[in-house]
Amino acid sequence: MKYSVLILGASYGSLFSTKLLMAGHPVSLVCTKPTAELINSEGTVVQFPIRGRKTPVDVSSKKLPGALRATTPEQADPRDFNLIVLGMQEAQYGAAGVRELISRIAESQMPCLAIMNMPPLPYLKRIPGLRTDALEPCYADPAVWKSFVPGLVSLSSPDPQAFRPPDQPKNVLHVGLPTNFKAARFEGEQPTAMLRNLEADIEDARFDPGDGPIEIPVKLKVHDSIFVPLAKWPMLMAGNYRCIRRDDMIPIKDAVHGNLDKSRQVYDWVWKLCASLGASDADMVPFEKYAQAAESLSKPSSAARALFGGAEHIERVDCLVRKIAVQQGLRLDTLDDIVTLVDERLKKNRGNSGSDG
């Protein structure tokens, strides 16, 4: 069976869309009008590093069995799709046009898979005992999530690292770290079965770059535990958010390996926090494996780059983790310092733009 999938966000979303298109599923990408026109004309190109090849393999949507179209938020009707994928940064869901689409998605009660570092509030409601109302201040616009049914919202950790090359048009994406999307199941059997079917289809798909069909990395892995996507939190706190310093930013590699013992301490502390919520060791990623992967992360995190690029909002996973820790009776000085640094930089950015928040 082929599923029709709507993906919000044409940048990172084009990575997931390429894997679906390879498996023959039709995809619609939601983006701005100029980007939609470019994609509808030229398609998308995702550059994958392949083990044993000196140069990345360019996978063009034009050469894939699934049909791709791009559309604007105003034109998208969630009821036309089997699955909605939320592939944008958390603050973007409150933007004009997108906010109204999110409202229509909630009303449609279609299953939603969020590929976000910042879990949507309805997903966090699936964690027993968590007081989600106390977490709302960490969200740019918590009201956009009010009408969602928690059981119809799942989460995938955006583990694969990808970025738009600055010298390329907006329909090109480069994959820097080709790891897998790790998604939690939905509460219901039917939407979960759809995820597992997509997982199998993506696993079986192959692409021919001109010298015969090959396997392309970045798969979808579906897990029964709702805590598996939270395995990203120790990585974010030990690496991504520690790229942020008071006056500058450093690469993730340096943030992790500059003081490996400190990184391990932060990582283990966040692991302990996830365990206090119900996560098992099997849900998490060993520090050694993360530290090895961080060796190849030679750029500052997207959060750091956004902050020092003048952004007035970024995904506040640092704020979220700290507020959840407070509920669990846990505290870490390093996390307090991170939250303070981000707060100060955001306040400065908003002051520079004349915005009051």
C-alpha positions as CSV (number, residue, x, y, z in Angstrom):
1,M,0.0,0.0,0.0
2,K,1.2,3.5,-0.8
3,Y,0.6,6.3,1.7
4,S,0.2,9.9,0.9
5,V,2.4,12.0,3.2
6,L,2.4,15.8,3.9
7,I,5.7,17.1,5.2
8,L,5.9,20.6,6.8
9,G,9.4,22.0,6.1
10,A,11.2,21.6,2.8
11,S,14.7,21.9,4.2
12,Y,15.2,19.0,6.6
13,G,11.9,17.6,5.4
14,S,13.4,16.9,2.0
15,L,15.6,14.3,3.5
16,F,12.7,12.3,4.9
17,S,10.7,12.9,1.7
18,T,13.5,11.5,-0.4
19,K,13.5,8.2,1.6
20,L,9.7,8.0,1.1
21,L,9.9,8.8,-2.6
22,M,12.6,6.1,-3.1
23,A,10.0,3.7,-1.6
24,G,7.3,4.9,-4.1
25,H,5.1,6.9,-1.7
26,P,3.7,10.3,-2.8
27,V,4.9,13.3,-0.8
28,S,3.8,17.0,-0.6
29,L,6.3,19.4,0.9
30,V,4.9,22.6,2.6
31,C,7.2,25.6,2.1
32,T,7.2,29.2,1.0
33,K,5.9,30.1,-2.4
34,P,9.3,30.8,-4.1
35,T,10.7,27.5,-2.7
36,A,7.5,25.6,-3.8
37,E,7.9,27.0,-7.3
38,L,11.6,25.9,-7.4
39,I,10.8,22.4,-6.2
40,N,7.8,21.9,-8.5
41,S,10.1,23.0,-11.4
42,E,13.4,21.4,-10.5
43,G,12.5,18.8,-7.8
44,T,14.8,18.2,-4.8
45,V,18.4,16.9,-4.6
46,V,19.7,15.3,-1.5
47,Q,23.5,14.5,-1.3
48,F,24.3,11.3,0.6
49,P,27.7,10.2,1.7
50,I,28.1,6.5,0.7
51,R,30.8,4.2,2.3
52,G,33.4,3.3,-0.2
53,R,32.6,6.2,-2.6
54,K,34.8,9.3,-2.7
55,T,32.0,11.7,-3.5
56,P,28.4,11.9,-2.3
57,V,25.6,10.4,-4.4
58,D,23.1,13.0,-5.6
59,V,19.6,11.6,-5.2
60,S,17.2,13.7,-7.4
61,S,13.5,13.4,-6.7
62,K,13.0,13.5,-10.4
63,K,14.5,10.0,-10.7
64,L,12.5,8.4,-7.9
65,P,9.3,6.3,-8.2
66,G,7.3,8.5,-5.7
67,A,5.6,11.7,-6.9
68,L,6.7,14.9,-5.3
69,R,4.9,18.2,-5.2
70,A,5.4,21.4,-3.1
71,T,2.7,23.6,-1.8
72,T,2.2,26.6,0.5
73,P,0.6,26.3,4.0
74,E,-2.6,28.0,2.7
75,Q,-3.1,25.4,0.0
76,A,-2.5,22.2,2.1
77,D,-5.5,20.2,3.2
78,P,-4.5,17.7,5.9
79,R,-7.5,15.5,5.1
80,D,-5.9,14.5,1.8
81,F,-3.1,12.6,3.5
82,N,-2.5,9.5,5.5
83,L,0.4,10.9,7.6
84,I,1.5,14.4,8.5
85,V,5.2,14.9,9.2
86,L,6.2,18.0,11.2
87,G,9.8,18.7,10.0
88,M,10.1,22.4,10.9
89,Q,11.7,24.1,13.9
90,E,9.3,24.5,16.9
91,A,9.1,28.3,16.7
92,Q,8.0,28.2,13.0
93,Y,4.7,26.6,13.8
94,G,3.3,29.9,15.1
95,A,4.1,31.8,11.9
96,A,1.3,33.3,9.8
97,G,-0.1,30.6,7.5
98,V,1.6,27.8,9.3
99,R,-0.3,28.4,12.5
100,E,-3.6,28.1,10.6
101,L,-2.4,24.9,8.9
102,I,-1.4,23.4,12.3
103,S,-4.9,24.2,13.5
104,R,-6.4,22.3,10.5
105,I,-4.1,19.4,11.1
106,A,-5.2,19.1,14.8
107,E,-8.8,19.3,13.7
108,S,-8.4,16.6,11.0
109,Q,-7.1,14.1,13.7
110,M,-4.6,12.7,11.2
111,P,-1.6,10.9,12.7
112,C,1.4,13.3,13.0
113,L,5.0,12.3,13.2
114,A,7.2,15.2,14.5
115,I,10.9,15.1,13.4
116,M,12.0,17.7,16.0
117,N,14.5,18.1,18.8
118,M,11.7,20.0,20.7
119,P,8.9,17.5,21.3
120,P,5.4,18.9,20.6
121,L,3.5,19.3,23.9
122,P,0.9,16.7,23.1
123,Y,3.7,14.1,22.7
124,L,5.0,14.9,26.2
125,K,1.5,14.3,27.5
126,R,2.1,10.7,26.6
127,I,4.8,10.5,29.4
128,P,3.1,9.4,32.6
129,G,3.3,11.9,35.5
130,L,4.8,14.8,33.6
131,R,3.2,18.2,34.3
132,T,3.2,19.6,30.8
133,D,1.5,22.9,31.7
134,A,4.7,23.9,33.6
135,L,6.7,23.3,30.4
136,E,4.7,25.7,28.2
137,P,7.1,28.7,28.8
138,C,9.8,26.9,26.9
139,Y,7.7,27.0,23.7
140,A,7.5,30.0,21.4
141,D,3.8,29.5,21.0
142,P,2.4,26.7,23.2
143,A,-1.2,27.5,22.1
144,V,-0.7,26.0,18.7
145,W,-0.5,22.5,20.3
146,K,-3.7,22.7,22.4
147,S,-6.1,20.8,20.1
148,F,-4.0,17.8,19.2
149,V,-4.9,14.3,20.4
150,P,-1.7,13.0,22.2
151,G,-2.2,9.5,21.0
152,L,-2.1,10.7,17.4
153,V,1.2,12.6,17.9
154,S,4.5,10.7,17.7
155,L,8.1,11.8,17.7
156,S,11.2,10.9,15.8
157,S,14.6,12.1,16.8
158,P,16.2,14.1,14.0
159,D,19.5,12.2,14.4
160,P,20.7,12.5,10.7
161,Q,22.7,15.7,10.3
162,A,21.9,17.6,7.2
163,F,22.2,21.2,5.9
164,R,21.6,23.3,2.9
165,P,25.0,24.1,1.3
166,P,25.3,27.9,1.2
167,D,26.4,27.9,-2.4
168,Q,23.5,25.8,-3.6
169,P,19.8,26.6,-4.4
170,K,17.2,25.9,-1.7
171,N,16.2,22.6,-3.3
172,V,19.6,21.0,-2.4
173,L,20.3,19.3,0.9
174,H,23.6,17.8,2.0
175,V,23.7,14.9,4.6
176,G,26.7,15.2,6.9
177,L,25.9,12.4,9.3
178,P,23.7,9.6,7.7
179,T,22.2,8.1,10.8
180,N,18.6,6.8,11.2
181,F,15.3,8.4,12.1
182,K,14.3,6.7,15.4
183,A,10.5,7.1,15.8
184,A,8.2,6.0,18.6
185,R,5.0,4.2,17.9
186,F,1.6,5.8,18.1
187,E,-0.8,4.8,20.8
188,G,-3.1,3.1,18.3
189,E,-2.4,0.0,16.3
190,Q,-3.5,1.3,12.9
191,P,-1.2,4.4,12.6
192,T,1.6,2.4,14.1
193,A,1.2,-0.3,11.5
194,M,1.5,2.5,8.8
195,L,4.8,3.6,10.4
196,R,6.1,0.0,10.4
197,N,5.0,-0.4,6.7
198,L,6.9,2.7,5.8
199,E,9.9,1.4,7.8
200,A,9.9,-1.8,5.7
201,D,9.5,0.0,2.4
202,I,12.3,2.4,3.1
203,E,14.5,-0.5,4.2
204,D,13.9,-2.3,0.9
205,A,14.3,0.7,-1.5
206,R,17.4,1.1,-3.7
207,F,18.7,3.8,-5.9
208,D,20.7,3.5,-9.1
209,P,23.3,6.3,-9.5
210,G,24.3,5.0,-12.9
211,D,26.4,1.9,-12.0
212,G,23.7,-0.3,-10.5
213,P,21.2,-0.1,-7.6
214,I,22.7,0.6,-4.2
215,E,21.5,1.0,-0.7
216,I,21.2,4.6,0.5
217,P,21.7,5.3,4.2
218,V,19.3,7.0,6.6
219,K,16.4,4.6,7.4
220,L,13.3,4.8,9.5
221,K,13.4,2.7,12.7
222,V,10.1,2.4,14.7
223,H,10.3,1.6,18.4
224,D,7.7,0.6,20.9
225,S,9.2,2.8,23.7
226,I,8.1,6.4,23.7
227,F,11.4,7.3,25.3
228,V,13.7,6.3,22.3
229,P,13.5,9.8,20.6
230,L,14.5,11.4,23.9
231,A,17.9,9.7,23.5
232,K,18.8,12.9,21.6
233,W,18.5,15.0,24.8
234,P,21.9,13.9,26.3
235,M,23.5,14.6,23.0
236,L,22.0,18.1,22.7
237,M,23.0,19.1,26.2
238,A,26.5,17.6,26.0
239,G,27.2,18.9,22.5
240,N,24.8,21.2,20.6
241,Y,23.9,23.6,23.4
242,R,27.5,23.7,24.7
243,C,28.6,25.1,21.4
244,I,27.0,28.4,22.7
245,R,29.4,30.6,24.6
246,R,28.9,34.2,25.9
247,D,30.5,35.9,22.9
248,D,31.0,33.2,20.3
249,M,30.3,29.7,19.3
250,I,32.4,26.6,18.7
251,P,31.9,23.4,16.7
252,I,30.1,20.5,18.3
253,K,33.3,18.4,18.1
254,D,35.1,21.0,20.2
255,A,32.2,21.3,22.7
256,V,32.3,17.5,23.3
257,H,36.0,16.7,23.0
258,G,37.4,19.9,24.5
259,N,36.7,18.4,27.9
260,L,35.5,14.8,27.5
261,D,35.1,14.2,31.2
262,K,32.8,17.2,31.5
263,S,30.8,16.1,28.4
264,R,30.4,12.6,29.9
265,Q,29.2,14.2,33.2
266,V,26.5,16.2,31.4
267,Y,25.5,13.3,29.1
268,D,25.2,10.9,32.1
269,W,23.1,13.4,34.0
270,V,20.6,13.9,31.2
271,W,20.5,10.1,30.8
272,K,19.6,9.8,34.5
273,L,16.8,12.4,33.9
274,C,15.4,10.3,31.0
275,A,15.6,7.2,33.2
276,S,13.6,9.0,35.9
277,L,10.8,9.5,33.4
278,G,10.7,5.8,32.5
279,A,13.4,5.3,29.8
280,S,15.4,2.1,29.9
281,D,19.1,1.9,29.1
282,A,18.2,0.1,25.9
283,D,16.3,3.3,24.8
284,M,19.5,5.4,25.1
285,V,22.7,5.8,23.1
286,P,26.0,5.0,24.9
287,F,28.2,8.1,25.4
288,E,31.2,6.4,23.6
289,K,29.1,6.0,20.4
290,Y,28.0,9.6,20.6
291,A,31.5,10.9,21.3
292,Q,32.7,9.0,18.2
293,A,30.0,10.5,16.0
294,A,30.8,14.0,17.4
295,E,34.3,13.7,15.9
296,S,32.8,14.4,12.5
297,L,30.6,17.3,13.6
298,S,32.9,20.1,12.6
299,K,30.3,22.9,12.6
300,P,28.5,24.7,15.5
301,S,25.0,23.4,16.1
302,S,22.1,24.9,14.2
303,A,20.8,26.4,17.5
304,A,24.2,28.1,18.0
305,R,24.3,29.4,14.4
306,A,20.8,30.7,14.7
307,L,21.5,32.5,18.0
308,F,24.6,34.2,16.7
309,G,22.8,35.0,13.4
310,G,20.3,37.2,15.3
311,A,17.4,34.7,15.7
312,E,14.7,35.9,18.2
313,H,13.6,32.3,18.8
314,I,15.3,29.0,18.8
315,E,14.2,25.5,20.0
316,R,14.6,25.7,23.8
317,V,15.4,22.0,24.6
318,D,17.7,23.4,27.2
319,C,14.8,25.1,29.0
320,L,12.6,22.0,28.6
321,V,15.2,19.7,30.0
322,R,15.8,22.0,33.0
323,K,12.1,22.4,33.8
324,I,11.5,18.6,33.6
325,A,14.5,18.1,35.8
326,V,13.0,20.5,38.4
327,Q,9.9,18.2,38.5
328,Q,12.1,15.2,39.1
329,G,14.1,17.0,41.8
330,L,17.3,17.1,39.7
331,R,19.6,20.1,39.0
332,L,22.9,20.6,37.1
333,D,25.0,23.8,37.2
334,T,26.1,23.4,33.6
335,L,22.5,23.2,32.4
336,D,21.7,26.4,34.4
337,D,24.6,28.1,32.8
338,I,23.4,27.1,29.3
339,V,19.9,28.3,29.9
340,T,21.2,31.7,31.2
341,L,23.5,32.1,28.1
342,V,20.7,31.4,25.7
343,D,18.3,33.7,27.6
344,E,20.8,36.5,27.5
345,R,21.6,36.1,23.7
346,L,17.9,35.9,22.8
347,K,17.2,39.0,24.9
348,K,20.0,40.8,23.1
349,N,18.8,39.7,19.6
350,R,15.2,40.8,20.4
351,G,16.5,44.1,21.7
352,N,18.6,44.7,18.5
353,S,15.5,44.1,16.4
354,G,13.3,46.3,18.5
355,S,11.1,43.4,19.4
356,D,9.7,43.0,22.9
357,G,9.6,39.2,22.7
